[in-house]
Amino acid sequence: MIRTWRRTAALLAAPLLLLAACGDDGDDASPGTTAGEETAPLLERVDPDRCEANRAAGTITFATGFDFGAAASILDVVAAEAEGYYDDLCLDVELQPGFSVQNLASLSAGQVQLAGVGSFSEAAKGVAEGAEITTVIVYGKTPVEQLIVEADSDITELADLTSAPMGVKGGIPYSIRAMIAAAGVDESEITQIDVDFNPVLLFETEIESLPVYKSNEPRQLDEQGYEYRVFDPSDYDVAGSFGVIAANTGFAEEHPTAVEDFVRATLRGFQFGIDDPEGAVAASLERSDPDLFFSQESELFRWETERDLVLASTPEDEPIGNMSLERLSAEVENLERLGVIEPGSVDVAAAFDNSFIEAVHDGTELVWPGE
């Protein structure tokens, strides 16, 4: 839900009274406003000082985590831009396609000011390696990955994974690695074969297990009638996240109202995606690379799957995007146990800043100016 900006009535009352006293000046403006006020951004009319502070931030470049796929941390930003929410808050936001892992370097270097990151684990690894980034939104509070095997596979438990090759796309996702480790399986004993993003390879090649994204490959297999079984990290109480947005730390410190209002507008974009999923997906498709073969059907499935995971994993007493030290610390502990980062190399409390989420909500309700 979206709550109105409390200062609106008081701030607008004075100019309205003044205009009423001045009477009709002969222009074409509607009653109670001037021509300039009609076209001025919402925030400029509600809080001109804050508007000026946001404009002082200059162009804010946001890099997406996977081109313009309709995923959490992408579709919400695209929708916010398309619906003019950033403009409403005096923000000059420019979107560019990116890839989550590659975003860490450009984000840390200040080449982009905000970016999508695959998970908090991914962001934490970047911090451990010296990246100057601060996480400001975590949508999904559960792993978005799962491991699949053929329906009649001899792999009936995780301990069986060492008996057959696993197909991997660059590497095993952290959440699945944590699940495997929790089952007492040494992942170094699993034969890993690099594959592309075609999940049908599970049925047509020597691989017998395959990490996939819940919002992508299962739909492809279901449409083609392939039957499979799932090992889901969430069923093994593995901490995980997805749909993460991070900011360049220096930028966030120098322009806190701009980052706060970016978060505000982006969360409203997420709500737009809930209210009008087809329209939001269409906006993403307009920007996407045609060579990636995104379709309305595939991207609507991606968005609706991730949306539902976000909503289901968000505690009822927390706003969407909220972060907790306990949850994020559990992810970092997984990375330490897996040997991905050195123990103590990440100060979790300093790696994220929940103050932006807190500032734009009244309880669980998003506060929006002028409505």
N, C-alpha and C positions, 0 to 999 in steps of 0.2 A: 504494500500500500504506500501511497505518497502523501505526505503531509505538507501543508502549505508553509511557506516561509513566514515566520511570526512577525518579522519587521515590516511586512508589506503594507499593512493598513496604515501604520503611523507614517511611513515614509511617503506614501502616495497622497495622504490627506492634505498636506500643506500645498503641493503644487496644484491639486484640484481646486482648493479653496481660492488660491490666487487667480487661477484661470477664470473661475466663476465671477470673481470681482472685476476682472478686466473686461468681461463681456466679449462680444463677437468682434474679431479684428479683421474679418473679411476674407480669411483664407479658407481652404477646403478641408481643414482638419476636422475630425469628428469632435463632438462636444466633450469638453473636459481634457483634451489633449492638444498639443501642437503638432504641426506636420513633422517636426524632427522627432518628437516623442513616439510617433506612430511607427517609425522605422528603427528606432534605437533598440539595441539588444535588451532583453528582459532585465538582465542584471544591472545594466546601466541605469535603468529607471528605478530599480529597487534599491540598489546599493552601489552608487557610482564610484566610491572609493575602492571597493572590492573589484569592480569591473576594471578599473585602471590598474590595479595590482595584477590582475590576470593578464591584461594586455602587455604589461611590462615583461612577462615571461617570454614573449615573442612566439615564433612558430614552434609548436610542440609536435615533434615527429614521433609517431607510434608505429612500431614494427610488429606485424602479426606473427603468430607462432607457426602457421602453416598456410602460406598464401592467404586466400580469402575463403577458406573452408568455413562452413557454418558451425564452428565450435565455440564453446564458452571461452571467453577472452578474445574472440574475434568477431563473431556475429553481433555481440552487444556493442562493441566499439563501432562497427560499420553502421548499425542501426542508429546509434547516437549521432553519428556524423550525418547520416541521410536525413534524419528527422530534425536536424538543426539544434540539438540539445547543447552541443559545444558552443555554437554561435550564441545561443541564449545566454550563456555564462561568460561571454567575452573571451572565449578561448579560440585560438587559431590552431586547429589540429589538422595535421597532415598524415594520412595513412599510407604506409608502404608495405608491400608483401615481404615476409621474412620467414625464417625458420628458427624454431625456439632455441636450439643449442647455439646456433650462430649469433643469435641476438645478444647473448651475454657479453661478448667482447665489444660490440658497437654500443651497447647500453652503458657499459662501464666506462668507455672512452668518451661518452657524451655525444656520440654521433647521432643517437636517437635519445629522446628523453624518457619515453616509456615503451614497454614492449611486452608481448606475450611470451610466457615461459611455460614449458610443458608441465612442470610440477614444482612444488617447493623443494623437493629433493634436488631437482636440477638447479634451482636457484642457489641452494645451500652449497652444492658442489662448486658453483661459480664463486661464491663468497670465500670458500676454503682456498680457492686458487687465486684470491686477491681481487676479485671483481668488486667494483664500487657500486653495488646495487642494493635496493631496498624493496622488498615485496610489499605491495599495498592492497592487493585483492587476492584471495584464494576462494574460488567458486566451489569446486568439488572437494569434499572432505573425505574422499574414498578413492581407491585406485580406479582408473578408467581402463586398465589393461586386464586381460585374462589369458589363460593358456588353454588351447583347445587340442583335442586329439580326435581321431576318427571314432565314430560311435562303437565300432567293433574292435577297437584297438586293444592290444594286450597291456597297454598302460592303464592300469586301473587305480594306481595310487602314485603319488609323487616319487616314491622310492624307485619306481620302474623307469624313470626318465633316463637313467644311465644306460639302459639297454638299447636305446635307439636314437638316431640323430634328431636334433631339434633345428628347425629353420629359424633363423634370426635375421632381423633387418638392422644391421649395424651392431647389435648387442641385445642382451636380454634386459628388458625394462627393470628398473629398480624394485618395483613392487613384486614382480614375479621372482626376481632373485631372492628377495626377502622371504617369500612364501616357500621357495625351494629350500632355503637355508633353515627355516623354522621346522621343516620336515626332516631335517638331518641329512639332506642330500648335498654332497660336494659337487658344486656346479662344474668344477674343473674336470669331472669324470663324464660330463655330458658332451657328446660330439655335437658341435655347432656348425651349421652350414649356412652361409649367407644366401638369402633369397630376396626376391623383390616383393612388391606389395600385392601379389596375387595369391589370395588364400587357398585357391584351388590346388596349389602346389602340394598342399598337405595330402591330397588324395591322388596325385599323379606322379609324385617323385618319392625318393627314399626317405624323406623326412617323416617323422611320426608324431611330432608335437610342434605347435606354432604359437608364439605370443601374438596376440591381436588386440585391437582396440574395440571395446564394446560398442562403440558408435560407428564402426566402419565395416570390418570384414564379416561379422556374423550376418549382416543384411545380404551381402553378396552370396554367401553360402546358402542362406535360406531361400533366396530367389531361384537358385539353381538346383535346389532339392538335395543338397548334401547334408548328411546327418553327422553330428559331432557331439562330443561331451566336453564339459568345461571344468577347469580348475580356476576358481576365482579367488584372488588374494583376500578379498573382503570376507570370504567364508573362513579364512584362517587368521582373522583379526590382524591383518597386516595394515599398518598405517600408510596412508597414501593421499595424494591430492592431484588435482588437475585444474586447468583453466585458471592459471596464475598470471597476474600482471605485476610487473616490477618497474620501478623508477630508478633513474640515475640518482644516486644518493645526494650528490652535490646540488642537482637541480631541485630535488624535493626540499632540501634545506633552504635554498635560496628563494624558492617560489612556492611556499606551502599552500597558499590559497588556490593557485592554479592546479596543483596536484589534487587538492581536496575537491575542487569543482570538476576536475576530470573524472575523479572517482564517482562523484554525484551523477554526472551526465551519463557515464558508462553504465552505472547500475540502472538508470532509467532506460537505457538502451536494452538492458537485459529484460526489464519488465515489458518493453515493447515486443521483444521476441516471444515472451509468454503470451501476450495478448494477440499478436498477429504473426504467428510463426511463418506462414507462407510469404507474407510481405517482407519480413526480415531476411528470410533465406533468399528471396529474389534480389534483395539489395546486395547480398554477399556475392551471388552469382554474377551480377553485373560487373563486379570488380575482379573476378577470379580469372586465372590463366586458363584459356581454352584447352591447352595441351594437357591439363590435369584431368580432363574428362569428368569434372563435377557435373552432377545433374540435380534437378529439383528434387527428385526422389531420394537420391543418396544423401544430399545435404539436409533435407528435411528429417531424414532418419537420424543423421548425425546430431542435428540440433535437438530434436525431441528426446533422444537418448541422453545426451549430456544435460539438458535442462532437467529431466526427471531425476538424474543422479544428483544434480546440485540441490534440487529441492528436497529430495529424500535424505540427503546427508547433512543438511543444515538443521541444527537443533531449533526447536520451535521458539526458544527465547533468544535467538540470535538473528541478526539481519543477514541477508545473502552477502557473501563475500567476506564475512567476518573471519578473523584468525585467532587462534588460541595458542599460547605458549606450550601447553601440554601436548596438543595434537602435533604441532610442528616439531617439537623436540623428539617425539616418537619417530618421525621420519628421519631426522638426523641421526638418531641412535641406530636405525637400520643401516644407514650409510657407513657408520663407524664399524658396526659388526661385519659388514661386507667388505671392509677394507677399501671402500671408495674414497673416504677421507680419513685423515688422522683424528683420533679422539681429541676433543677439545679445540679443534681447528676452527669451529664455527660457534660464535656467540649467538645462539638462536634468538635471544631477546633483541639483539641489535640488528638481526638480519631481516626483520619485518617491522612495519609500523602500522599498528591498528588504529592510530589516532585519526586517520583520514576517514575510515569507515565509521568510527564513532561520531565524528563531527557532522556527518551528513545524515545521521539518523536520529530520530526520537524513539527510543526503544528499538523496535524492528521496522519502523516506518521511515521511508526515505523522505527527507525534507526537501521541498522544491520551491523556489521563489515564485511568488506572484500567482499561485493557483488556489 
